[in-house]
């Protein structure tokens, strides 16, 4: 069996070597394309990270606002699709499967796209766009570039440079200038589905949550274990919030997290106060988060869902660069380690595991509780 890394290298080399033929076929197809037809656009976001996809949602809205007759498709994976499945601005989802690249190219070619917008800086999106015969290819690029990007960035027609330590969602939106969309709205969007709304109502009713009750959601895990804060700290924080604000604490997770969540709840004692939900899918999660009074987690995907829904949140940043992607507004409080520089970045090589873990460990329960108190005071005044 060929290793995945070898497959990626062969894929890249194959597209680069065949590029002249792809360009010729693209040119011939473009000449046949009728003029004044609505635009057909493909967005290629990061395929594996929930937060990155949520940060891309303003593009979907702004494209449809400027070009309501356009056809908009998004390349995604079956794992991530749930978070944008109900988005009304998307006309089609193209599901990426690593075992079926030929099927992916065939589907993209069938849809005759005019433009692709490639948000990740990695080579994959531009290679797919070239092989998919898309004539106008817009890509985010960075400096310094690794060899794989040096070899492939030239395949894009338009390149917009991302400057490290600046807003990634804002950089995504800057790509739209190439189709004459200026000053776009940066508001993220997450939509919910009727069956998910009904499930959330039923769960809250079964838990005995009444109108006006304070429910604080907590996610103790992260997609990256280096960012995790520690179960003992979560236990102490949950206990203090429940006591101080007479609040119910809802631990959110998946089946994989059940053992850790159960251990926390058993040590906290009162199952009517310390609740759990581990059976909601990604498409159902927004409906649960929408019913929370406050959401707390390390900087991970659901933080961005909460932000898009306008739910007050406390984001335990840890090593993450606070200027790049994490929410930062009146409903968001970032908790950073004191006197430590960021060491985890979106498009830049991160620091060592030890350095990143030290940044999370440096954040105390007292710091996070102070942030909770600050947000609760804001909510009382609003």
WOWO-V420108 format. One record per pair of residues at least 12 apart in sequence whose ideal C-beta (glycine too) atoms are under 10 Angstrom apart, sorted by the first residue. I is the first residue (numbers start at 1). J is the second residue. Records with the same first field share a line. If there is no record, write none. Layout:
I=J / J
//
This chain:
4=98
7=98 / 101
8=98 / 122 / 123 / 124 / 127 / 148
9=148
11=98 / 101 / 123 / 124 / 127 / 128 / 131
12=123 / 124 / 126 / 127 / 148 / 151 / 152
13=151
14=101 / 127 / 131
15=105 / 123 / 126 / 127 / 128 / 129 / 130 / 131 / 152 / 155
16=123 / 127 / 130 / 151 / 152 / 154 / 155
18=130 / 131
19=127 / 130 / 131 / 152 / 154 / 155
22=127 / 129 / 130 / 131 / 132 / 133 / 134 / 155
23=130 / 133 / 135 / 155
24=133
25=109 / 133
26=109 / 129 / 130 / 132 / 133 / 134 / 135 / 136 / 137
27=133 / 135
28=133
29=109 / 112 / 133 / 134 / 135
30=112 / 114 / 133 / 134 / 135 / 136
32=112
33=112 / 114 / 135
37=69 / 70 / 71 / 112 / 114
38=67 / 68 / 69 / 70 / 71 / 114
39=63 / 66 / 67 / 69 / 70 / 71 / 72 / 113 / 114 / 115 / 136 / 179
40=70 / 71 / 72 / 73 / 91 / 111 / 112 / 113 / 114 / 115 / 116 / 134
41=59 / 60 / 63 / 64 / 67 / 70 / 71 / 72 / 73 / 74 / 91 / 113 / 114 / 115 / 116 / 117 / 134 / 136 / 138 / 176 / 179
42=71 / 72 / 73 / 74 / 75 / 92 / 94 / 108 / 111 / 113 / 114 / 115 / 116 / 117 / 118 / 125 / 128 / 129 / 132 / 134 / 137
43=56 / 57 / 59 / 60 / 63 / 72 / 73 / 74 / 75 / 76 / 90 / 94 / 115 / 116 / 117 / 118 / 119 / 125 / 172 / 175
44=56 / 73 / 74 / 75 / 76 / 94 / 96 / 116 / 117 / 118 / 119 / 120 / 124 / 125 / 126 / 128 / 129 / 132 / 134 / 137 / 139
45=57 / 59 / 60 / 74 / 75 / 76 / 80 / 84 / 117 / 118 / 119 / 120 / 125 / 172
46=76 / 80 / 119 / 120 / 121 / 122 / 124 / 125 / 168 / 346
47=75 / 76 / 77 / 79 / 80 / 96 / 98 / 120 / 122 / 124 / 125
48=76 / 77 / 79 / 80 / 120 / 223
49=80 / 120 / 223 / 224 / 300 / 301 / 304 / 325 / 346
50=79 / 80 / 82 / 83 / 84 / 190 / 223 / 282 / 285 / 300 / 301 / 302 / 303 / 304 / 305
51=83 / 168 / 169 / 188 / 223 / 299 / 300 / 301 / 302 / 303 / 304 / 305 / 307 / 325 / 326 / 327 / 346
52=80 / 119 / 120 / 168 / 169 / 172 / 301 / 304 / 325 / 346
53=74 / 76 / 77 / 80 / 81 / 83 / 84 / 119 / 190 / 301 / 304
54=80 / 83 / 84 / 169 / 188 / 189 / 190 / 286 / 301 / 302 / 303 / 304 / 305 / 306 / 307 / 308 / 309 / 325 / 327
55=119 / 167 / 168 / 169 / 170 / 171 / 172 / 173 / 186 / 188 / 304 / 307 / 308 / 325 / 327 / 346
56=74 / 84 / 117 / 119 / 168 / 169 / 172 / 173 / 188
57=74 / 83 / 84 / 87 / 89 / 90 / 169 / 172 / 187 / 188 / 189 / 190 / 191 / 304 / 308
58=169 / 170 / 172 / 173 / 176 / 184 / 185 / 186 / 187 / 188 / 189 / 308
59=72 / 74 / 89 / 117 / 119 / 169 / 172 / 173 / 175 / 176 / 181 / 184
60=72 / 74 / 84 / 87 / 88 / 89 / 90 / 91 / 189
61=87 / 88 / 89 / 184 / 185 / 187 / 188 / 189
62=89 / 173 / 176 / 179 / 181 / 182 / 183 / 184 / 185 / 186 / 187
63=89 / 90 / 115 / 117 / 176 / 179 / 181 / 184
64=87 / 88 / 89 / 90 / 91
65=89 / 181 / 184 / 185
66=176 / 179 / 180 / 181 / 182 / 184
67=179 / 180 / 181
68=89
70=89 / 91 / 114 / 115 / 179
71=91 / 92 / 111 / 112 / 113 / 114
72=87 / 89 / 90 / 91 / 92 / 113
73=90 / 91 / 92 / 93 / 94 / 107 / 108 / 111 / 113 / 116
74=87 / 89 / 90 / 91 / 92 / 93 / 94
75=92 / 93 / 94 / 95 / 96 / 104 / 107 / 108 / 116 / 118 / 124 / 125 / 128 / 129 / 132
76=90 / 93 / 94 / 95 / 96
77=93 / 95 / 96 / 97 / 98
78=93 / 95 / 96 / 97
79=95 / 282
80=93 / 95 / 96 / 282 / 301
81=93 / 94 / 95 / 96 / 282 / 283
82=193 / 196 / 281 / 282 / 283 / 284 / 285 / 286
83=190 / 191 / 281 / 282 / 283 / 285 / 286 / 301 / 302 / 304 / 305 / 308
84=189 / 190 / 191 / 282 / 283
85=191 / 193 / 282 / 283
86=190 / 191 / 192 / 193 / 194 / 196 / 283 / 286
87=189 / 190 / 191
88=189 / 191
89=189 / 191
91=111
92=107 / 111
94=107 / 108 / 111 / 128 / 132
95=107
96=124 / 128
101=127 / 128 / 131
102=131
104=128 / 131 / 132
105=128 / 130 / 131 / 132 / 133
106=132
107=132
108=128 / 129 / 131 / 132 / 133 / 134
109=131 / 132 / 133 / 134
110=132
111=132 / 134
112=132 / 133 / 134 / 135
113=129 / 132 / 133 / 134 / 135 / 136 / 137
114=134 / 135 / 136 / 179
115=129 / 134 / 135 / 136 / 137 / 138 / 157 / 158 / 175 / 176 / 178 / 179
116=128 / 129 / 130 / 132 / 134 / 135 / 136 / 137 / 138 / 139 / 156 / 157
117=129 / 136 / 137 / 138 / 139 / 140 / 158 / 160 / 172 / 175 / 176 / 178 / 179
118=134 / 137 / 138 / 139 / 140 / 141 / 156 / 159 / 175
119=138 / 139 / 140 / 162 / 168 / 169 / 171 / 172 / 175
120=139 / 140 / 346 / 347
121=139 / 140 / 141 / 142 / 145 / 146 / 149 / 153 / 161 / 162 / 346 / 347 / 348
122=139 / 140 / 146 / 148 / 149 / 152 / 347
123=139 / 146 / 147 / 148 / 149 / 150 / 151 / 152 / 153 / 155
124=148 / 152
125=137 / 138 / 139 / 140 / 152 / 156
126=138 / 139 / 141 / 149 / 152 / 153 / 154 / 155 / 156 / 157 / 159
127=148 / 152 / 155
129=155 / 156 / 157
130=152 / 155 / 156
134=157
135=157
136=156 / 157 / 158 / 178 / 179
137=155 / 156 / 157 / 158 / 159 / 178
138=156 / 157 / 158 / 159 / 160 / 174 / 175 / 176 / 177 / 178 / 179
139=152 / 153 / 155 / 156 / 157 / 158 / 159 / 160 / 175
140=153 / 156 / 159 / 160 / 161 / 162 / 168 / 171 / 172 / 174 / 175 / 347
141=153 / 156 / 159 / 160 / 161 / 162 / 347
142=161 / 162 / 163 / 164 / 171 / 346 / 347 / 348
143=161 / 162 / 163 / 164
144=164 / 348 / 349
146=349
157=178
158=175 / 177 / 178 / 179
159=175 / 178
160=172 / 174 / 175 / 176 / 177 / 178
161=174
162=174 / 324 / 346 / 347 / 348
163=347
164=321 / 323 / 324 / 345 / 346 / 347 / 348
165=321 / 322 / 323 / 324 / 342 / 345 / 346 / 348
166=321 / 323 / 324
167=186 / 323 / 324 / 325 / 326 / 328
168=321 / 323 / 324 / 325 / 326 / 345 / 346 / 347
169=186 / 187 / 188 / 304 / 324 / 325 / 327
170=184 / 186
171=324 / 346 / 347
172=184 / 186
173=185 / 186
187=307 / 308 / 310
188=304 / 305 / 307 / 308 / 309 / 310 / 327
189=308 / 309
190=285 / 286 / 287 / 289 / 290 / 304 / 305 / 306 / 307 / 308 / 309 / 310
191=283 / 286 / 308 / 309
192=283 / 284 / 285 / 286 / 287 / 288 / 289 / 290 / 309
193=283 / 284 / 286 / 287
194=287
195=283 / 284 / 287
196=280 / 281 / 283 / 284 / 285 / 286 / 287 / 288 / 290
197=284 / 286 / 287 / 288 / 290 / 291
198=287
199=277 / 279 / 280 / 281 / 284 / 287 / 288
200=277 / 280 / 284 / 285 / 286 / 287 / 288 / 289 / 290 / 291
201=287 / 291
203=250 / 275 / 277 / 279 / 280 / 284 / 287 / 288 / 291
204=248 / 250 / 275 / 277 / 288 / 291 / 292
206=275
207=248 / 250 / 271 / 272 / 273 / 275 / 276 / 277
208=248 / 272 / 273 / 275
209=248 / 250 / 275 / 291
210=248
212=293
213=246 / 247 / 248 / 293
214=241 / 242 / 245 / 246 / 247 / 248 / 249 / 292 / 293 / 294 / 376 / 379
215=247 / 248 / 249 / 250 / 275 / 288 / 291 / 292 / 293 / 294 / 295
216=237 / 238 / 241 / 242 / 245 / 247 / 248 / 249 / 250 / 292 / 293 / 294 / 295 / 296 / 312 / 314 / 372 / 376
217=248 / 249 / 250 / 251 / 252 / 275 / 277 / 288 / 289 / 291 / 292 / 293 / 294 / 295 / 296 / 297 / 302 / 306 / 311 / 313
218=234 / 237 / 238 / 241 / 249 / 250 / 251 / 252 / 253 / 261 / 264 / 274 / 276 / 292 / 294 / 295 / 296 / 297 / 314
219=234 / 250 / 251 / 252 / 253 / 257 / 261 / 285 / 289 / 295 / 296 / 297 / 298 / 300 / 301 / 302 / 303 / 306
220=233 / 234 / 235 / 237 / 238 / 251 / 252 / 253 / 257 / 260 / 261 / 264 / 296 / 297 / 298
221=234 / 251 / 252 / 253 / 254 / 256 / 257 / 260 / 261 / 297 / 298 / 300 / 302
222=297 / 298 / 299 / 300 / 301 / 302 / 303 / 316 / 318 / 360
223=298 / 300 / 301 / 302
224=298 / 299 / 300 / 318 / 319 / 320 / 344 / 350 / 356
225=353 / 357
226=298 / 318 / 319 / 343 / 344 / 350 / 352 / 353 / 354 / 355 / 356 / 357 / 359 / 360
227=297 / 298 / 299 / 300 / 316 / 317 / 318 / 319 / 320 / 344 / 356 / 357 / 359 / 360
228=260 / 298 / 300 / 316 / 318 / 357 / 360 / 361
229=296 / 297 / 298 / 316 / 318 / 335 / 360 / 361 / 363 / 365 / 368
230=360 / 361 / 363 / 365
231=260 / 261 / 263 / 264 / 267
232=264 / 267 / 365
233=316 / 360 / 361 / 363 / 364 / 365 / 368
234=249 / 251 / 260 / 261 / 264 / 268 / 296 / 297 / 316 / 365 / 368
235=263 / 264 / 265 / 267 / 268 / 274 / 365
236=268 / 364 / 365 / 366 / 368 / 369
237=249 / 296 / 314 / 316 / 364 / 365 / 366 / 368 / 369 / 372
238=250 / 251 / 264 / 265 / 267 / 268 / 273 / 274 / 296
239=264 / 267 / 268 / 269 / 273 / 274 / 365
240=365 / 366 / 368 / 369 / 372 / 373
241=294 / 296 / 368 / 369 / 372 / 373 / 376
242=268 / 270 / 273 / 274
243=273
244=369 / 372 / 373 / 376
245=293 / 294 / 372 / 373 / 376
246=273
247=273 / 293 / 294 / 372 / 376
248=270 / 272 / 273 / 274 / 275 / 292 / 293
249=264 / 265 / 268 / 270 / 273 / 274 / 275 / 276 / 296
250=274 / 275 / 276 / 277 / 288 / 289 / 291 / 292 / 293 / 295
251=264 / 265 / 268 / 274 / 275 / 276 / 277 / 278
252=275 / 276 / 277 / 278 / 280 / 285 / 288 / 289 / 292 / 295 / 297 / 302
253=276 / 277 / 278 / 279 / 280 / 302
254=277 / 278 / 279 / 280 / 281 / 282 / 285
255=278 / 279
256=278
257=276 / 278
258=276 / 278 / 279
261=274 / 275 / 276 / 277 / 278
262=276 / 278
264=276
282=301 / 302 / 305
285=301 / 302 / 305 / 306
286=302 / 305 / 306 / 308 / 309 / 311
287=309
288=302 / 305
289=302 / 303 / 305 / 306 / 307 / 308 / 309 / 311 / 313
290=305 / 306 / 309 / 310 / 311
291=309 / 311
292=306 / 309 / 311 / 312 / 313
293=311 / 312 / 375 / 376 / 379
294=306 / 311 / 312 / 313 / 314 / 331 / 333 / 372 / 375 / 376 / 379
295=307 / 309 / 311 / 312 / 313 / 314 / 315 / 332
296=312 / 313 / 314 / 315 / 316 / 333 / 335 / 368 / 371 / 372 / 375
297=313 / 314 / 315 / 316
298=315 / 316 / 317 / 318 / 319 / 320 / 335 / 360 / 363
299=315 / 316 / 317 / 318 / 319 / 320 / 321 / 322 / 325 / 326 / 327 / 334 / 335 / 344 / 360
300=315 / 316 / 320
303=315 / 316 / 317 / 325 / 326 / 327 / 332
304=325 / 326 / 327
306=327 / 331 / 332
307=326 / 327 / 328 / 329 / 331 / 332
308=327
310=329 / 331
311=331 / 332
312=330 / 331 / 332 / 333 / 372 / 375 / 376 / 378 / 379 / 382
313=326 / 327 / 331 / 332 / 333 / 334 / 371 / 375
314=332 / 333 / 334 / 335 / 368 / 369 / 370 / 371 / 372 / 374 / 375
315=327 / 328 / 332 / 333 / 334 / 335 / 336 / 371
316=333 / 334 / 335 / 336 / 337 / 360 / 363 / 367 / 368 / 371
317=333 / 334 / 335 / 336 / 337 / 342 / 344 / 359 / 360 / 363
318=335 / 336 / 337 / 340 / 342 / 343 / 344 / 356 / 357 / 358 / 359 / 360 / 361 / 362 / 363
319=336 / 337 / 340 / 341 / 342 / 343 / 344 / 345 / 350 / 351 / 353 / 355 / 356 / 357 / 358 / 359 / 360 / 362
320=334 / 336 / 342 / 343 / 344 / 345 / 346 / 350 / 356 / 359 / 360
321=341 / 342 / 343 / 344 / 345 / 346 / 348 / 350
322=334 / 335 / 336 / 342
323=342
324=342 / 344 / 345 / 346 / 347 / 348
325=345 / 346 / 347
330=375 / 378 / 382
331=375 / 378 / 379 / 382
332=371 / 375
333=368 / 370 / 371 / 372 / 374 / 375 / 378
334=371
335=363 / 364 / 367 / 368 / 369 / 370 / 371 / 372
336=359 / 362 / 363 / 367
337=358 / 359 / 360 / 361 / 362 / 363 / 364 / 367
338=362 / 363 / 364 / 367
339=362
340=355 / 358 / 359 / 362 / 363
341=355 / 359
342=355 / 356 / 359
343=355 / 356 / 357 / 358 / 359
344=356 / 359 / 360
//
